[in-house]
Amino acid sequence: MDEKHAKYTRRLLTMRTLLDRRADVLQFCLGRGGFEYDDKFREESFSVDDPETFAVLEESELRRLHPRNQPPWVAFDVGGALPVDW
């Protein structure tokens, strides 16, 4: 299989493992990289609630390129950038 097809196959496998919450295979695919993270993949990665999959995503290059957006009120919570003393 040439590199063009290998990248496409890894991208499809990465999306499938993210949907199935297979942290071990996801870590392998993200470690190999070499493909673009499409909008659907990024959207799904932000909604992960499985602790193992969440940990793999947070340690990956994906989070360095596309950090998790925090809700606006986090800045005003205790420990936030703009804490409010009620």
C-alpha positions in Angstrom: 0.0 0.0 0.0 1.5 3.4 -0.9 1.7 6.2 1.6 -1.3 8.1 0.2 -3.6 5.2 0.9 -1.9 4.4 4.2 -2.7 7.9 5.5 -6.3 7.6 4.4 -6.6 4.2 6.0 -5.1 5.5 9.3 -7.5 8.5 9.2 -10.5 6.1 8.8 -9.2 3.7 11.5 -8.6 6.6 13.9 -12.1 7.9 13.5 -13.5 4.4 14.0 -11.5 3.8 17.1 -12.6 7.2 18.5 -16.2 6.3 17.9 -15.7 2.8 19.5 -13.7 4.3 22.4 -10.7 2.0 21.8 -8.0 3.9 23.6 -5.2 1.5 22.8 -5.7 1.5 19.0 -6.4 5.2 19.1 -3.1 5.9 20.8 -1.3 3.8 18.1 -3.1 5.7 15.2 -2.5 9.1 16.7 1.1 8.2 17.4 1.7 7.4 13.7 -0.2 10.5 12.5 0.4 11.8 9.1 -3.1 12.9 8.3 -5.4 15.9 8.8 -7.9 16.0 11.5 -11.3 16.7 9.9 -14.1 18.7 11.5 -16.1 15.6 12.5 -13.1 14.0 14.2 -12.4 17.2 16.2 -16.0 17.6 17.2 -16.2 14.0 18.4 -12.9 14.3 20.2 -14.3 17.3 22.2 -17.3 15.2 23.4 -15.4 12.2 24.7 -16.4 11.1 28.2 -14.5 7.8 28.4 -11.5 8.4 30.8 -9.0 6.2 28.9 -9.9 7.7 25.5 -9.9 11.2 27.1 -6.3 10.6 28.4 -5.0 9.5 25.1 -6.5 12.5 23.3 -5.2 15.0 25.9 -1.6 13.6 25.4 -1.8 13.6 21.6 -0.6 16.0 19.0 -4.3 16.7 18.3 -4.6 18.7 21.6 -1.5 20.7 20.8 -3.0 21.7 17.4 -6.6 21.9 18.5 -6.8 22.7 22.3 -10.1 22.0 24.1 -12.2 25.1 24.3 -13.3 26.0 27.8 -16.8 27.4 28.4 -16.7 31.2 28.9 -17.7 31.0 32.6 -14.5 29.0 33.5 -12.5 32.3 33.4 -14.6 33.6 36.2 -14.5 30.5 38.4 -12.2 30.1 41.3 -8.7 29.6 39.9 -9.7 31.0 36.5 -8.0 33.9 34.8 -10.6 36.4 36.1 -12.0 35.0 39.3 -15.0 36.8 40.8 -15.4 37.0 44.6 -19.2 36.8 45.1 
